[in-house]
């Protein structure tokens, strides 16, 4: 559910920003606005939220993923989410290659997570809420794919101008 909430927040922020700057609207501006809010909200805020969950609610998160409770691995995942959360928030202040590095790194992390979740579904029949469903399809596959597409489009548009 949190995946959908953060996606909705990203969409609302993007639309508000584009409406505020509608006089300067261009394809490049739309791509960059969507990318900025994906990086800020869906990498930054989601990363900080996931850090909190894995660090301070680790048994509940483990249960939601369908994994055993009490694993110290939760703290490693918490640290990873904290790192990407900070990078996502910093995308407001740094641009260009910083966006590329943040988006590419986060996408690879989520594709890796998706691979583990899919393996869990097929090998262990793990259909827990945070292992399958919106977390997998939207959070672990959809969002990183959109980030990579927008990064590619942004690069093409910058080279064209």
C-alpha positions in Angstrom: 0.0 0.0 0.0 2.8 2.4 0.8 4.1 1.9 -2.8 0.9 3.3 -4.1 0.8 6.2 -1.6 4.3 7.3 -2.6 3.5 6.9 -6.3 0.4 9.1 -5.8 2.4 11.7 -3.9 4.9 11.8 -6.8 2.2 12.2 -9.3 0.5 15.0 -7.4 3.8 16.9 -6.9 4.7 16.5 -10.5 1.3 17.8 -11.8 1.3 20.7 -9.4 4.9 21.7 -10.5 3.9 21.4 -14.2 0.8 23.5 -13.7 2.8 26.2 -11.9 5.3 26.3 -14.8 2.8 25.7 -17.6 4.1 28.7 -19.6 7.5 27.1 -19.9 6.1 23.6 -20.7 8.2 21.4 -23.0 8.8 17.7 -23.4 12.2 18.1 -21.7 10.6 20.0 -18.7 7.9 17.3 -18.3 10.6 14.5 -18.4 12.8 16.3 -15.9 9.9 17.1 -13.6 8.7 13.6 -13.6 12.2 12.3 -13.0 12.9 14.7 -10.2 9.8 13.8 -8.3 10.4 10.1 -8.9 13.9 10.5 -7.5 12.8 12.7 -4.6 9.6 10.8 -3.6 10.1 7.2 -4.9 13.8 6.9 -4.2 14.3 9.5 -1.4 11.1 9.4 0.7 10.5 5.7 0.0 14.1 4.9 0.9 13.8 6.7 4.2 10.4 5.1 4.9 11.9 1.6 4.1 14.9 2.4 6.3 12.6 3.1 9.2 10.7 -0.1 8.7 13.7 -2.4 8.3 15.5 -0.7 11.2 12.8 -0.1 13.8 9.9 -2.4 12.8 12.0 -5.3 11.4 9.9 -8.1 12.7 6.7 -6.6 11.3 8.4 -6.0 7.9 9.9 -9.5 7.9 6.4 -10.9 8.5 5.1 -8.7 5.6 7.7 -10.1 3.3 7.1 -13.7 4.5 10.7 -14.0 5.9 11.8 -15.2 9.3 11.9 -12.6 12.1 15.1 -11.6 13.9 17.5 -11.7 11.0 20.4 -9.1 11.2 20.1 -8.9 7.4 17.2 -6.5 8.1 19.8 -3.9 9.3 21.8 -4.3 6.1 18.7 -3.6 4.0 17.9 -0.7 6.4 21.3 0.8 5.7 20.9 0.4 1.9 17.5 2.1 2.0 18.9 4.9 4.1 21.7 5.5 1.6 19.3 5.6 -1.3 16.9 7.7 0.6 19.5 10.3 1.3 20.7 10.2 -2.4 17.1 10.6 -3.6 16.5 13.7 -1.4 19.9 15.1 -2.5 18.6 15.0 -6.1 16.8 18.3 -5.4 20.2 20.0 -4.9 22.4 18.1 -7.4 21.6 17.3 -11.0 23.1 15.8 -14.1 25.3 12.8 -13.4 24.1 12.7 -9.8 20.6 11.8 -11.1 22.1 9.2 -13.4 24.1 7.5 -10.6 21.2 7.7 -8.1 18.6 6.4 -10.6 20.8 3.6 -12.0 22.0 2.4 -8.6 18.5 2.4 -7.1 17.1 0.6 -10.2 19.7 -2.1 -10.0 19.0 -2.5 -6.3 15.2 -2.9 -6.9 15.7 -5.2 -9.9 17.8 -7.4 -7.6 15.0 -7.3 -5.0 12.5 -8.2 -7.6 14.6 -11.2 -8.6 14.7 -12.4 -5.0 10.9 -11.9 -4.6 10.0 -13.7 -7.8 12.3 -16.6 -6.9 10.5 -16.7 -3.5 7.1 -16.8 -5.2 8.1 -19.7 -7.5 10.3 -21.7 -5.2 8.6 -21.2 -1.8 5.1 -20.1 -2.8 5.7 -16.9 -0.9 2.8 -14.6 -1.7 3.2 -12.3 1.3 2.0 -8.7 0.8 5.5 -7.2 0.6 6.9 -10.0 -1.5 4.2 -10.1 -4.2 1.6 -7.7 -5.5 2.1 -3.9 -5.8 5.4 -3.9 -4.0 6.8 -6.3 -6.6 5.1 -5.1 -9.7 5.0 -1.3 -9.1 7.8 -0.8 -6.6 10.5 -3.3 -7.6 9.8 -3.4 -11.4 7.7 -0.5 -12.6 9.3 2.4 -10.8 12.9 1.5 -11.7 11.9 0.9 -15.3 10.2 4.3 -15.5 13.3 5.9 -13.9 15.6 4.3 -16.4 13.4 5.3 -19.3 13.2 8.9 -18.1 17.0 9.0 -17.6 17.4 7.8 -21.2 14.9 10.3 -22.5 16.5 13.2 -20.5 19.9 12.3 -21.9 18.5 12.3 -25.5 16.7 15.5 -25.0 19.8 17.2 -23.5 22.0 16.1 -26.4 19.3 17.3 -28.9 19.2 20.8 -27.5 
